[in-house]
Amino acid sequence: QQKLGVETIIHYTTRDRNLIAIHSDLVGGHVLGVRNILCLRGDPPALGGHTDVVAVWDVGSVQLIRILKMLNDGVDWTGKSVGPSASFFIGGSANPNTDETKAELNLMRRKAEAGAHFFMTQVIYDPDRLERFLERTTKFKLPIIVGILPILSQRQAEFLHHRAPGITLPEDALERLRRAGEDGVAAEGLAIARDILAVAKAKAAGVYIVPSFGRYEPLVELVAEAKR
């Protein structure tokens, strides 16, 4: 943010800190110029192989949104004045991949009511599902930013589909990648990403594009298309 002059969005999870530590992080971040925060609950430590670690989860994502809203109103989570009001731009996560659509929409409603200003989705590979999701979420009247993670290998596709929390690939996308073979899978992965981008450009407020394994080169054309 300081070097490039581009605003950043901090992805903040409540998993590893108690409420006092969270408050300290938020106030300190605001002093350092952090304004945009995506509020996340965080995955269980065991999913990352840390079976001996206990999660804290003093609060969840909805409560974190509410805490940020209170700081914007000039008070902490107890209602005590903290001086000048903060100016956080508060984000909530959304998962268009879930089959539990009613529950997901209810969670989004709670986040909106708690004070969210925008939503960012989990990465998705099904353009039809994304289109239905975006149509059903217009009632929140909040901008939605769609996640895009281009697939570069068959192994990555299988990992995301079977092991990544909250991510599924539709069978037709998996079949397209299999047919492409290892030599063509990266190109097909970008083609699938373009399908998602087309829906997002028509119906969402924007996209965020995630590089795989720190490889930014394959994304240059996709970023250019997103900006057009």
Secondary structure, 3 states (H helix, E strand, C coil): CCCCCCCCEEEEECCCCCHHHHHHHHHHHHHCCCCEEEEECCCCHHHHCCCCCCCCCCCCHHHHHHHHHHHHCCECCCCCECCCCCCCEEEEEECCCCCCHHHHHHHHHHHHHHCCCEEEEEECCCHHHHHHHHHHCHHHCCCEEEEECCCCCHHHHHHHHHHCCCCCCCHHHHHHHHHHHHHHHHHHHHHHHHHHHHHHHHHCCEEEECCECCECHHHHHHHHHHHC
